[in-house]
Amino acid sequence: MLAQYFKNFSPDNPSSPFMYGLLILLVFILAIAIERGYFILIRSNINAPRFMAEIRRLVNADDFKRALALCRSAGHRAIPQVFVRALEVAAEREIVDFRAVQNSVDEATLEIIPKLSKRTNYLAMLANVSVLFGLMGTIYGLIYSFQHVANTEELGKGIAIAMNTTFGGLINAIPSILLYSIINTKTNAIIDDIDEYSVKLIHLLTERK
């Protein structure tokens, strides 16, 4: 079946423009999914409860230097990037001002959230485009069939164009939608963690002095 399907990429096959178009869309889908998957699932993700417990221990011990070092050592992970701003403000003040810490957290959050959400929506868009592009190939195949209705061989070729382009569109769309759902769900979970643990950190910093 796969061998027959790949024959549609032959330049002399009428469906080849649609098949190559779908292939280009698939390349974009995979590129975005790999980049976003790495950024969200590996580069930005962290065990938030465990990290918060360690920060709480260091702050309660007045060891802001080690708390800051721990945040900075986490690299590009989302929650530590927010925490480091709040800890910097708290470390340089004798009395920690709630508003100052809140503003630093808000500023960091506004910088990080767009980076987390960047390009993910393209996966859903490319899934829709793939289905529509496959549908365009289906319509072309039906038109081709009607134009050659008296020729059994060409009629079969038109039906094959319609079916294969539809199949190709679904091959692109189904994984793209699944990947979008996985990445988007994890992105929202990280954003929720940022909101939850930022509030906990603000209370920890402002209520201890």
Order of alpha helices (4+ residues) and beta strands (2+ residues): alpha-alpha-alpha-alpha-alpha-alpha-alpha-alpha
